[in-house]
Amino acid sequence: MSITRVKVKIRCRQCGEKFVLKGKREKGKIETGFRQCICSNEHDFEIETDE
């Protein structure tokens, strides 16, 4: 069982705010703990990962 740390860039499509986080890649999924933007958006994001 291998857990890999990856850099994740998240941009809110509603207000344009950008977040750069480190996430854990495990079994093909990435978990960052990110839940919502400061504008209360919870679903409309552009997500990019740097391997």
PyMOL commands that place a pseudoatom at each C-alpha (Angstrom):
pseudoatom trace, name=CA, resn=MET, resi=1, chain=A, elem=C, hetatm=0, pos=[0.000, 0.000, 0.000]
pseudoatom trace, name=CA, resn=SER, resi=2, chain=A, elem=C, hetatm=0, pos=[1.743, 3.122, -1.294]
pseudoatom trace, name=CA, resn=ILE, resi=3, chain=A, elem=C, hetatm=0, pos=[0.768, 6.688, -0.422]
pseudoatom trace, name=CA, resn=THR, resi=4, chain=A, elem=C, hetatm=0, pos=[2.253, 9.375, -2.665]
pseudoatom trace, name=CA, resn=ARG, resi=5, chain=A, elem=C, hetatm=0, pos=[2.197, 13.128, -1.964]
pseudoatom trace, name=CA, resn=VAL, resi=6, chain=A, elem=C, hetatm=0, pos=[1.230, 15.312, -4.946]
pseudoatom trace, name=CA, resn=LYS, resi=7, chain=A, elem=C, hetatm=0, pos=[0.887, 19.062, -5.485]
pseudoatom trace, name=CA, resn=VAL, resi=8, chain=A, elem=C, hetatm=0, pos=[-2.707, 20.046, -6.332]
pseudoatom trace, name=CA, resn=LYS, resi=9, chain=A, elem=C, hetatm=0, pos=[-3.741, 23.396, -7.831]
pseudoatom trace, name=CA, resn=ILE, resi=10, chain=A, elem=C, hetatm=0, pos=[-7.402, 24.312, -7.350]
pseudoatom trace, name=CA, resn=ARG, resi=11, chain=A, elem=C, hetatm=0, pos=[-9.075, 27.336, -8.982]
pseudoatom trace, name=CA, resn=CYS, resi=12, chain=A, elem=C, hetatm=0, pos=[-12.616, 28.419, -8.170]
pseudoatom trace, name=CA, resn=ARG, resi=13, chain=A, elem=C, hetatm=0, pos=[-14.606, 28.996, -11.369]
pseudoatom trace, name=CA, resn=GLN, resi=14, chain=A, elem=C, hetatm=0, pos=[-16.996, 31.382, -9.582]
pseudoatom trace, name=CA, resn=CYS, resi=15, chain=A, elem=C, hetatm=0, pos=[-14.624, 33.926, -8.001]
pseudoatom trace, name=CA, resn=GLY, resi=16, chain=A, elem=C, hetatm=0, pos=[-11.221, 32.977, -9.487]
pseudoatom trace, name=CA, resn=GLU, resi=17, chain=A, elem=C, hetatm=0, pos=[-9.500, 32.333, -6.138]
pseudoatom trace, name=CA, resn=LYS, resi=18, chain=A, elem=C, hetatm=0, pos=[-6.525, 29.939, -6.390]
pseudoatom trace, name=CA, resn=PHE, resi=19, chain=A, elem=C, hetatm=0, pos=[-5.343, 27.386, -3.859]
pseudoatom trace, name=CA, resn=VAL, resi=20, chain=A, elem=C, hetatm=0, pos=[-2.173, 25.251, -3.924]
pseudoatom trace, name=CA, resn=LEU, resi=21, chain=A, elem=C, hetatm=0, pos=[-2.279, 22.212, -1.645]
pseudoatom trace, name=CA, resn=LYS, resi=22, chain=A, elem=C, hetatm=0, pos=[-0.457, 18.956, -1.078]
pseudoatom trace, name=CA, resn=GLY, resi=23, chain=A, elem=C, hetatm=0, pos=[-2.608, 15.881, -1.287]
pseudoatom trace, name=CA, resn=LYS, resi=24, chain=A, elem=C, hetatm=0, pos=[-2.222, 12.161, -0.702]
pseudoatom trace, name=CA, resn=ARG, resi=25, chain=A, elem=C, hetatm=0, pos=[-2.689, 9.861, -3.690]
pseudoatom trace, name=CA, resn=GLU, resi=26, chain=A, elem=C, hetatm=0, pos=[-3.952, 6.497, -2.543]
pseudoatom trace, name=CA, resn=LYS, resi=27, chain=A, elem=C, hetatm=0, pos=[-5.637, 3.862, -4.730]
pseudoatom trace, name=CA, resn=GLY, resi=28, chain=A, elem=C, hetatm=0, pos=[-6.086, 6.322, -7.607]
pseudoatom trace, name=CA, resn=LYS, resi=29, chain=A, elem=C, hetatm=0, pos=[-7.797, 9.034, -5.548]
pseudoatom trace, name=CA, resn=ILE, resi=30, chain=A, elem=C, hetatm=0, pos=[-6.311, 12.272, -4.225]
pseudoatom trace, name=CA, resn=GLU, resi=31, chain=A, elem=C, hetatm=0, pos=[-7.330, 13.605, -0.801]
pseudoatom trace, name=CA, resn=THR, resi=32, chain=A, elem=C, hetatm=0, pos=[-6.390, 17.195, 0.143]
pseudoatom trace, name=CA, resn=GLY, resi=33, chain=A, elem=C, hetatm=0, pos=[-8.976, 17.978, 2.801]
pseudoatom trace, name=CA, resn=PHE, resi=34, chain=A, elem=C, hetatm=0, pos=[-10.237, 20.915, 0.681]
pseudoatom trace, name=CA, resn=ARG, resi=35, chain=A, elem=C, hetatm=0, pos=[-13.993, 21.401, 1.110]
pseudoatom trace, name=CA, resn=GLN, resi=36, chain=A, elem=C, hetatm=0, pos=[-15.060, 24.840, -0.174]
pseudoatom trace, name=CA, resn=CYS, resi=37, chain=A, elem=C, hetatm=0, pos=[-13.817, 28.173, -1.482]
pseudoatom trace, name=CA, resn=ILE, resi=38, chain=A, elem=C, hetatm=0, pos=[-13.984, 31.409, 0.521]
pseudoatom trace, name=CA, resn=CYS, resi=39, chain=A, elem=C, hetatm=0, pos=[-17.000, 32.390, -1.660]
pseudoatom trace, name=CA, resn=SER, resi=40, chain=A, elem=C, hetatm=0, pos=[-18.869, 29.293, -0.314]
pseudoatom trace, name=CA, resn=ASN, resi=41, chain=A, elem=C, hetatm=0, pos=[-18.577, 27.400, -3.633]
pseudoatom trace, name=CA, resn=GLU, resi=42, chain=A, elem=C, hetatm=0, pos=[-18.363, 23.653, -2.977]
pseudoatom trace, name=CA, resn=HIS, resi=43, chain=A, elem=C, hetatm=0, pos=[-18.545, 22.132, -6.472]
pseudoatom trace, name=CA, resn=ASP, resi=44, chain=A, elem=C, hetatm=0, pos=[-17.369, 24.305, -9.407]
pseudoatom trace, name=CA, resn=PHE, resi=45, chain=A, elem=C, hetatm=0, pos=[-13.553, 23.987, -9.471]
pseudoatom trace, name=CA, resn=GLU, resi=46, chain=A, elem=C, hetatm=0, pos=[-10.758, 23.546, -11.975]
pseudoatom trace, name=CA, resn=ILE, resi=47, chain=A, elem=C, hetatm=0, pos=[-8.307, 21.007, -10.521]
pseudoatom trace, name=CA, resn=GLU, resi=48, chain=A, elem=C, hetatm=0, pos=[-4.774, 20.319, -11.786]
pseudoatom trace, name=CA, resn=THR, resi=49, chain=A, elem=C, hetatm=0, pos=[-2.141, 17.993, -10.324]
pseudoatom trace, name=CA, resn=ASP, resi=50, chain=A, elem=C, hetatm=0, pos=[1.652, 18.114, -10.603]
pseudoatom trace, name=CA, resn=GLU, resi=51, chain=A, elem=C, hetatm=0, pos=[3.149, 14.644, -10.474]
for i in range(1, 51): cmd.bond("trace and resi %d" % i, "trace and resi %d" % (i + 1))
show_as sticks, trace
zoom trace
